[in-house]
Amino acid sequence: MIIYNVTINVDESIHAEWLIWIKEHIPLVLSTGRFIEARLTRVLVEEEMGGTTYSIQYRANSRKDLDDYYEFYADKLRQDSLKRFGDKVLAFRTELEIIDEFFVKKPRE
């Protein structure tokens, strides 16, 4: 599995509008059929540059699914953010490969 992580710093002047927008945008990304889930998180750090930082983690079943997303959908979906928010939103993207996962088992009651 692959995690496509998008880290975004949002200027305070558009923060409320962006948060509403991103909660509509994430389902559009999922509707491409290239990801099986997404998680929106706030990064718990004070940024020197100001603003609030978020991480969105999209989980894909395969490298091919992520490559298909890049080829057929990514540019179009990114353009909406650029048109709407311009340089008030700064993003960088990373790709993570899941090697193994570990879970805590619930104790018996």
N, C-alpha and C positions, 0 to 999 in steps of 0.2 A: 504494500500500500504506500501511497505517496500523500504527503500533506503539502498543499500549496498555501503558504502563509503570506498574508498581505499585512504589513505593519504600516499604520497610517497615523500621521500627526495632524490634528484638526485644530485650526485657529478658533479661538473662543468666539470670534464675531459671527461664525456660522455654525457653531457647535450644535445647537438645538435642531436647526434645519437639517444638518448632515446626519444626525442620529436618526431622525425620522426617515430620511432618504435611504440610508444604508440598510435599514430593516425592510425596506421594499426591494432594494437592489440584491441582497443576498438570495432571496427566493428566485430572482431572475437568473442568477448564476447557476443555482441548483437546477433550474428548469432546462438547462442545456443537456442534462442527462450525463454529464461527465464527472459529477461528484455525487457522493452518497450522503454526505452530511456537511454541515458547517457550524462553526462555533465563533461567536463574537465575544471578545474579551477586552477589558480595559487594562492597559499596562500600568502597573502600580509604580510609577516613577515620576518624579518632578523633572520636567524637561527644562533645560536652560533656555531653550528657544521659546518656551511657553506652549500653550495649547494643551490638548489632551491627546494621548496616544492610545490607539486600539490595535488589536491583532485579530484578524479574521483567518481562521484555519479551515480550509476546505479539504475534505478527504476524498481522494480518488482511488479507485481499485487498482489502477495500473498507470504506468508511465505513458502508455498509448492514450488513455483517457485525458491525461493532462496535456499531451501534445496536441490532441484533437481540439481541446479547449483553446489552446494558443492559436491554432490554425484557423478555426472557424468562428470563434466568439470573443476572444479577449479584447481585441482592438475596439470593436463596437461597444462593448460594455464599459471599457475604460473611458471612451469619449464622452459619455454622459456625465461622468464625474468632472472631467476637465471643463466641459462647457458650463456646468452648473456652478462649480466652486473654484475653478482656476487654481491659482497658487496658494489658496487658503487651505489646501489639503496637500500634504506631501506623503508619498507612498513609496515603499520599497518592498520587493517580493523575494521570498526564498522558497526553495523546494527542499523538503525533508523526506527521507525514506525511512519508513518504520521498519526497524530491525526485529523488535520483539515488544510485546506488551505484557504488563504485569498488573494484576488486580488484587485487591484485598478481599478475601472471602469473609462473608458475614459470619459472625460466631453464632453457634446454635443457642437458642433461647431455652 
